[in-house]
Amino acid sequence: MPKIILIFITALVLFGCSQKNVHDKQTSINEIKKADKEMSALAEQEGFSTALLKNADENFVKLSEGIHPVIGKSAFEELTNGKPGPKTLTWEAVFTDVAESGDLGYSWGNWKFVLPDTVFYGNYFTVWKKHNDSKWKMTLDGGNGTPKPND
């Protein structure tokens, strides 16, 4: 009987070691695209700062023009004075990818900020991290201004 148990344990160890962290890459890419799109929609409804805070990892880093990196949700909330931010800043991903491990990915695309008398354009990137609850959270975000895109 002990020999059978030893064989069984050996088989379990070998089987367990041979398994890879299997995930469907396209599903993960689609999840990041969806999270990115929903965050932009939330920015239109509740404000840019609110959307970022609701989708950010606790330790996310926000890179912005002219200031040092803002590290962490609480630092970002302090920077924005708890205000929701503009509701006319929207964005759309051009490309999304995910690591083979399935726990880190990114999106990049174009943003547009509409004010009463002018419109600003730019590019952005967002790095997404998959949490234990299977939700994608923003861990790094930044962007830059650009000329108006060619139509």
Phi and psi in degrees as a GROMACS rama.xvg file:
@    title "Ramachandran Plot"
@    xaxis  label "Phi"
@    yaxis  label "Psi"
@TYPE xy
-59.7469  -31.6109  PRO-2
-65.5044  -38.1937  LYS-3
-64.9931  -41.2978  ILE-4
-64.2954  -42.7295  ILE-5
-62.246  -42.5625  LEU-6
-63.6117  -43.389  ILE-7
-61.7052  -45.7811  PHE-8
-64.4667  -43.048  ILE-9
-60.295  -44.0462  THR-10
-61.9411  -42.2288  ALA-11
-62.7249  -43.5724  LEU-12
-63.8674  -47.0936  VAL-13
-63.6883  -41.9224  LEU-14
-65.3663  -43.7583  PHE-15
-63.825  -37.5902  GLY-16
-73.5135  -23.483  CYS-17
-85.9923  -10.775  SER-18
-79.2752  133.567  GLN-19
-94.5144  161.587  LYS-20
-72.9683  92.563  ASN-21
-87.0151  130.669  VAL-22
-148.576  158.805  HIS-23
-91.666  108.322  ASP-24
-58.6026  -44.1862  LYS-25
-64.8369  -36.2078  GLN-26
-62.7385  -43.5973  THR-27
-63.9247  -41.6634  SER-28
-60.7575  -44.363  ILE-29
-63.0534  -37.7539  ASN-30
-64.5479  -41.0527  GLU-31
-67.274  -43.5487  ILE-32
-56.3039  -43.945  LYS-33
-64.5297  -45.5683  LYS-34
-61.4206  -41.5054  ALA-35
-63.2868  -47.518  ASP-36
-64.2056  -41.9614  LYS-37
-66.4393  -34.3332  GLU-38
-67.2073  -39.4544  MET-39
-63.9172  -42.7999  SER-40
-63.1035  -39.6779  ALA-41
-65.0189  -35.8969  LEU-42
-61.6487  -37.4386  ALA-43
-68.8001  -33.3499  GLU-44
-83.9435  -44.1155  GLN-45
-118.398  -10.5385  GLU-46
112.331  148.469  GLY-47
-58.0451  -50.2319  PHE-48
-63.883  -41.2314  SER-49
-61.7794  -43.3933  THR-50
-61.7745  -43.7483  ALA-51
-63.7684  -45.6529  LEU-52
-62.0026  -37.7676  LEU-53
-73.144  -16.4951  LYS-54
-114.32  4.3859  ASN-55
-94.1455  144.766  ALA-56
-65.8482  152.096  ASP-57
-54.8969  -33.633  GLU-58
-107.668  25.5299  ASN-59
-63.3907  156.879  PHE-60
-117.934  128.657  VAL-61
-109.924  118.782  LYS-62
-101.182  126.551  LEU-63
-136.671  153.442  SER-64
-62.1435  130.798  GLU-65
82.1617  -0.507118  GLY-66
-135.184  161.317  ILE-67
-69.2284  159.282  HIS-68
-55.9719  140.909  PRO-69
-99.755  120.78  VAL-70
-112.605  115.113  ILE-71
101.23  150.51  GLY-72
-61.3564  -42.3944  LYS-73
-65.5167  -38.1231  SER-74
-66.4049  -38.2728  ALA-75
-67.0466  -41.7454  PHE-76
-64.1287  -39.1576  GLU-77
-64.3754  -42.4038  GLU-78
-60.401  -38.9239  LEU-79
-88.4331  2.98961  THR-80
55.5475  28.9783  ASN-81
71.1277  8.36642  GLY-82
-81.6791  148.458  LYS-83
-70.1028  -22.4081  PRO-84
87.4549  174.259  GLY-85
-67.5054  150.664  PRO-86
-104.04  8.4266  LYS-87
-114.562  17.2712  THR-88
-104.706  113.083  LEU-89
-127.512  163.38  THR-90
-151.56  161.873  TRP-91
-144.39  130.453  GLU-92
-69.169  140.578  ALA-93
-99.5811  -36.5255  VAL-94
-146.776  144.202  PHE-95
-139.643  141.005  THR-96
-147.412  165.994  ASP-97
-139.851  147.304  VAL-98
-66.5706  155.787  ALA-99
-59.0782  -28.3416  GLU-100
-69.4277  -21.1773  SER-101
80.7186  8.18838  GLY-102
-116.168  1.1675  ASP-103
-145.399  135.708  LEU-104
-152.947  179.133  GLY-105
-149.547  159.532  TYR-106
-135.234  149.083  SER-107
-142.956  154.358  TRP-108
-176.328  -151.974  GLY-109
-116.608  141.498  ASN-110
-119.1  161.049  TRP-111
-142.996  131.169  LYS-112
-123.502  111.023  PHE-113
-98.965  123.794  VAL-114
-115.365  165.425  LEU-115
-56.0594  -34.6769  PRO-116
-112.676  -1.3503  ASP-117
-161.381  167.46  THR-118
-130.49  133.305  VAL-119
-108.265  149.322  PHE-120
-129.429  159.118  TYR-121
-174.786  -176.277  GLY-122
-116.399  157.008  ASN-123
-141.157  162.781  TYR-124
-138.761  146.415  PHE-125
-137.098  130.368  THR-126
-99.8575  129.806  VAL-127
-112.331  141.062  TRP-128
-123.046  131.421  LYS-129
-85.4665  126.119  LYS-130
-91.0257  170.641  HIS-131
-59.1949  -26.4321  ASN-132
-84.5791  10.5953  ASP-133
71.2397  10.2765  SER-134
-91.9844  140.474  LYS-135
-86.7176  128.574  TRP-136
-121.028  144.014  LYS-137
-71.9343  128.757  MET-138
-116.152  -19.9905  THR-139
-151.322  134.719  LEU-140
-145.874  141.289  ASP-141
-166.817  176.305  GLY-142
-175.186  -179.716  GLY-143
-149.498  158.188  ASN-144
-80.5593  151.795  GLY-145
-140.67  166.912  THR-146
-66.0649  167.044  PRO-147
-56.2884  134.529  LYS-148
-66.4253  153.071  PRO-149
-72.3879  131.807  ASN-150
